[in-house]
């Protein structure tokens, strides 16, 4: 079950963490979309999570994710870390036995969890080429240009739809604050220690008492609104819930600027996932008509319930189309133009 070439590394970890060289039971966990090998193993009668990074990126590797995971664990946001080895790509953490996590409870607990995460000392940054979050679209450079060009040349949406999306993207990118272009303190303060992969419910565990965040491969210093917008897709279903969600995060009612910036980041999320997942799920055939798709909230409720497998190509395409439908709906609202005005006005006067 454990690759033979990794057995010595696992044995070293068991010896260092527990003073033993064998586990009593082990089985592989296949839930979640990760290239790592993940196992539930029992050692001295207690369950632990063994993670083996089999293909660490030659330029990133496990170091950054282990640093972020250990910082989160020390703050009580991630399961306890018993062992890590950067060279071997091995980690052993406490295993979390999950309990049902009602969406109404998540609406309160998750923004509080994000507030605690974003208050941690700064995580390491990351090269723009390795930003797998929606803020990748706000970067400037060859990687972003190439991604947009690939989308322009695809047939995952009609030509009119592609042009419409990119027109909206241009409007948002023109006003959304970018610390890469302006290092003023009011912009840098939005960069916080972020998980960056919380659009997947698999990375949010609830044991009936506490929320735990897992799988820190994508963690780095990022715009606070990226995590906020991604998690909101899972638990926020109306304006009243949005107000409650942001109030819990900020510790007081969100002001108009915070509301506007959150709304614009939500649209960046929809743009990014529309482009990324339609391209990932592309089969070379024109995309299916959007009217055959589930609603945005219905699809995310199924994700929350663990009924959606984004590893499937067809599901990737559906997920991209679901985000496209929500983006179109949001762009037709007066709130979009008001958010552009508010955010643009704030940064034009600073």
C-alpha atoms as one frame of an Amber mdcrd trajectory, in Angstrom:
protein
   0.000   0.000   0.000   2.842   2.360   0.882   5.292   2.536  -2.045   8.359
   0.424  -1.293  10.669   3.355  -1.927   8.880   5.315   0.804   8.859   2.635
   3.502  12.189   3.680   5.013  11.002   7.296   5.217   7.741   6.250   6.904
   9.677   4.079   9.365  11.877   7.038  10.233   8.773   9.097  10.864   7.188
   6.472  13.110  10.362   6.148  15.121  10.772   9.907  15.524   7.116  10.584
  16.366   6.181   7.560  18.457   9.307   5.524  19.182   8.029   2.572  17.136
   8.777   1.229  13.669   5.409  -0.302  12.746   1.770   0.696  12.617  -1.078
  -1.547  13.689  -3.481  -0.779  10.861  -3.560   1.351   7.735  -5.871   2.151
   4.860  -5.679   4.663   2.062  -7.977   7.697   1.944  -8.984   8.562  -1.603
 -11.372  11.391  -0.798 -10.103  14.780  -1.889  -8.338  15.923  -5.016  -4.632
  15.680  -4.221  -1.606  14.141  -5.897  -0.271  13.014  -2.503  -0.840   9.589
  -0.969  -2.963   9.905   2.169  -3.528   7.167   4.769  -5.322   6.667   8.056
  -2.993   4.636  10.216  -3.318   3.356  13.769  -0.265   3.591  16.018  -0.354
   2.517  19.649  -4.130   2.343  19.459  -4.674   5.898  18.159  -5.475   7.069
  14.613  -3.168   9.400  12.691  -3.031  10.806   9.176   0.026   9.905   7.120
   0.641  12.001   4.032   3.290  11.181   1.450   4.113  13.770  -1.179   5.064
  11.624  -4.151   5.635  14.354  -6.725   6.879  17.495  -4.988   7.268  20.368
  -7.408  10.936  20.824  -8.100  10.720  24.587  -7.470   8.246  24.623  -4.589
   8.403  21.286  -2.762   6.831  20.527   0.627   8.720  23.141   2.659   6.200
  25.971   2.270   3.156  23.818   2.982   4.774  22.266   6.064   5.664  25.716
   7.406   2.088  26.920   6.916   0.537  23.718   8.284   2.672  23.807  11.423
   1.849  27.476  12.057  -1.866  26.735  11.678  -1.603  23.692  13.954   0.099
  25.735  16.664  -2.847  28.142  16.490  -5.368  25.301  16.784  -6.605  25.698
  13.213  -5.062  22.518  11.778  -4.692  19.063  13.357  -1.671  18.543  15.599
   1.524  17.874  13.664   3.518  14.937  15.041   6.193  14.730  12.364   7.327
  16.326   9.117  10.320  15.693   6.924  10.834  18.057   4.020  13.383  15.856
   2.240  11.184  12.754   2.442   7.934  14.654   1.818   6.326  12.962   4.826
   3.926  14.345   7.423   2.053  12.685  10.287  -0.820  14.535  11.938  -3.676
  13.720  14.269  -6.586  12.089  12.447  -9.867  14.033  12.676 -13.034  11.964
  12.957 -15.621  14.012  11.110 -19.147  14.822  12.256 -21.965  16.406  10.221
 -21.407  20.129   9.706 -24.766  21.876   9.188 -24.478  24.807   6.752 -26.176
  27.147   9.229 -23.479  26.380  11.797 -20.732  26.655   9.175 -21.992  30.137
   8.290 -20.918  31.286  11.757 -17.899  29.093  12.414 -16.081  29.441   9.104
 -15.690  33.242   8.994 -14.415  33.078  12.592 -11.931  30.404  11.500 -10.791
  32.567   8.591 -10.397  35.546  10.899  -8.059  33.502  13.130  -6.156  32.139
  10.116  -5.666  35.564   8.578  -4.348  36.891  11.904  -1.402  34.436  11.904
   2.126  35.761  11.302   2.720  36.101   7.543   3.080  32.874   5.599   5.790
  32.670   2.927   4.894  34.235  -0.399   4.795  32.323  -3.654   5.965  32.924
  -7.188   3.183  34.209  -9.427   3.469  31.158 -11.677   2.419  28.918  -8.786
  -0.592  30.912  -7.642  -3.485  28.486  -8.149  -6.065  30.843  -6.656  -8.360
  33.379  -8.265  -5.853  36.181  -7.537  -3.699  34.681 -10.277  -5.911  36.672
 -12.654  -4.908  39.905 -10.937  -1.198  39.282 -11.489   0.575  40.785 -14.449
   3.031  38.762 -16.459   3.548  36.010 -19.037   1.795  33.279 -17.018  -1.448
  35.223 -16.684  -1.248  36.460 -20.270  -0.765  32.891 -21.489  -3.720  31.602
 -19.474  -6.014  34.315 -20.835  -4.784  33.717 -24.369  -5.503  30.000 -24.031
  -9.033  30.816 -22.886  -9.510  33.254 -25.770  -8.465  30.593 -28.270 -10.676
  27.873 -26.792 -14.268  26.995 -27.608 -15.333  26.331 -24.011 -17.677  29.300
 -24.303 -19.012  30.984 -27.411 -16.958  33.838 -28.832 -19.489  36.395 -27.587
 -19.427  34.877 -24.105 -15.618  34.825 -24.018 -15.487  38.463 -25.061 -18.096
  39.376 -22.468 -16.189  37.632 -19.672 -12.889  39.226 -20.614 -14.564  42.641
 -20.797 -15.782  42.242 -17.217 -12.356  40.982 -16.190 -10.722  44.088 -17.644
 -13.088  46.321 -15.678 -12.388  44.573 -12.373  -8.621  44.313 -12.903  -8.478
  48.043 -13.649  -9.805  49.030 -10.218  -9.005  46.158  -7.859  -6.001  47.082
  -5.645  -2.816  45.249  -6.550   0.066  45.330  -4.049   2.452  44.263  -6.825
   1.875  47.635  -8.457   1.529  49.775  -5.335   3.206  48.746  -2.094   1.306
  51.277   0.004   0.475  49.993   3.494  -3.282  50.143   2.958  -2.898  47.620
   0.124  -0.320  45.386   1.787  -2.599  45.031   4.827  -4.963  42.980   2.691
  -2.256  40.347   2.238  -2.655  37.758   4.991  -1.773  34.155   5.759  -4.221
  32.266   3.566  -5.178  28.652   2.931  -6.144  29.273  -0.711  -7.831  25.903
  -1.321 -11.069  26.175   0.613 -13.405  26.040  -2.351 -13.175  22.273  -1.710
 -15.188  21.167   1.348 -12.801  18.212   1.745 -10.293  20.661   3.213 -12.701
  21.767   5.948 -13.212  19.196   8.704 -15.621  19.410  11.641 -15.395  17.019
  14.587 -18.635  18.121  16.232 -16.829  20.689  18.344 -14.105  22.404  16.319
 -13.290  23.286  12.724  -9.994  22.035  11.309  -8.382  23.106   8.024  -6.273
  20.531   6.180  -4.212  20.156   2.983  -1.940  23.198   2.974  -0.281  22.696
  -0.436  -1.650  25.982  -1.799  -1.104  28.096   1.330   0.779  31.375   1.030
   0.452  35.105   1.682  -2.563  36.259  -0.314  -5.429  38.761  -0.476  -7.764
  38.125   2.482 -10.806  38.397   0.231  -9.768  35.314  -1.796 -10.412  32.872
   1.081 -13.482  34.852   2.111 -15.041  34.691  -1.351 -14.241  31.000  -1.935
 -15.754  29.879   1.374 -18.803  32.096   0.870 -19.693  30.061  -2.218 -20.217
  27.067   0.070 -22.248  28.590   2.888 -23.742  31.968   1.884 -27.034  31.783
   0.012 -28.565  35.274   0.314 -27.815  38.885   1.234 -28.787  38.457   4.882
 -26.377  35.546   5.243 -23.673  37.550   3.487 -24.069  40.358   6.015 -23.885
  37.881   8.896 -20.874  36.139   7.355 -18.915  39.380   6.902 -19.954  40.676
  10.326 -18.573  37.525  11.943 -15.315  37.893  10.022 -14.726  41.611  10.603
 -16.144  41.650  14.132 -18.613  44.357  13.149 -20.898  45.101  10.192 -18.891
  45.365   6.981 -18.585  48.905   5.676 -19.438  49.785   2.052 -15.826  49.446
   0.925 -15.447  45.992   2.496 -18.725  44.897   0.940 -17.660  46.214  -2.466
 -14.256  44.613  -2.369 -15.742  41.296  -1.258 -18.252  41.432  -4.116 -15.564
  42.165  -6.694 -13.406  39.302  -5.417 -16.417  37.014  -5.706 -16.579  37.920
  -9.391 -12.856  37.230  -9.788 -13.541  33.803  -8.257 -16.335  33.170 -10.759
 -14.165  34.307 -13.675 -11.204  32.191 -12.618 -13.182  29.019 -11.979 -15.185
  29.509 -15.170 -12.014  29.684 -17.245  -9.938  27.151 -15.311 -12.516  24.404
 -14.960 -13.946  24.733 -18.457 -10.409  24.426 -19.812  -9.611  21.497 -17.494
 -12.793  19.705 -18.491 -12.582  20.529 -22.190 -13.026  17.564 -24.504 -12.618
  19.445 -27.768 -16.376  19.608 -28.232 -18.495  22.736 -27.738 -19.710  23.139
 -24.160 -23.212  21.989 -23.258 -25.947  24.630 -23.096 -26.092  26.379 -19.758
 -29.836  25.842 -19.340 -29.243  22.150 -18.607 -27.133  22.934 -15.539 -27.989
  22.800 -11.839 -28.286  26.080  -9.982 -25.247  27.599  -8.295 -26.508  27.057
  -4.752 -27.827  23.569  -5.471 -24.489  22.507  -6.922 -22.556  23.856  -3.939
 -24.928  22.185  -1.490 -24.066  18.911  -3.225 -20.376  19.762  -2.926 -20.850
  20.480   0.781 -22.569  17.097   1.179 -19.663  15.311  -0.530 -21.720  14.298
  -3.551 -19.527  15.977  -6.205 -16.250  14.614  -7.569 -14.315  17.370  -9.302
 -11.753  14.859 -10.557 -14.245  13.892 -13.261 -13.811  15.835 -16.521 -17.539
  16.229 -17.125 -18.023  17.527 -13.581 -15.202  20.014 -14.088 -17.068  21.405
 -17.081 -20.323  21.585 -15.141 -18.540  23.382 -12.299 -17.092  25.919 -14.726
 -20.508  26.476 -16.291 -22.144  26.883 -12.881 -19.699  29.683 -12.082 -20.317
  31.239 -15.487 -24.059  31.312 -14.837 -23.573  33.016 -11.488 -21.113  35.514
 -13.000 -23.586  36.505 -15.720 -26.293  36.963 -13.102 -24.070  39.128 -10.905
 -22.764  41.282 -13.722 -26.321  42.292 -14.600 -26.780  43.808 -11.134 -26.389
  47.490 -10.313 -24.205  46.306  -7.429 -21.369  45.497  -9.846 -21.045  49.071
 -11.098 -21.476  50.436  -7.577 -18.680  48.167  -6.307 -16.403  49.313  -9.125
 -17.150  52.938  -8.216 -16.521  52.462  -4.491 -13.256  50.546  -4.845 -11.963
  52.796  -7.602 -12.840  55.905  -5.625 -11.097  54.694  -2.482  -7.801  53.980
  -4.199  -7.886  56.996  -6.476  -7.897  59.268  -3.412  -5.181  57.455  -1.435
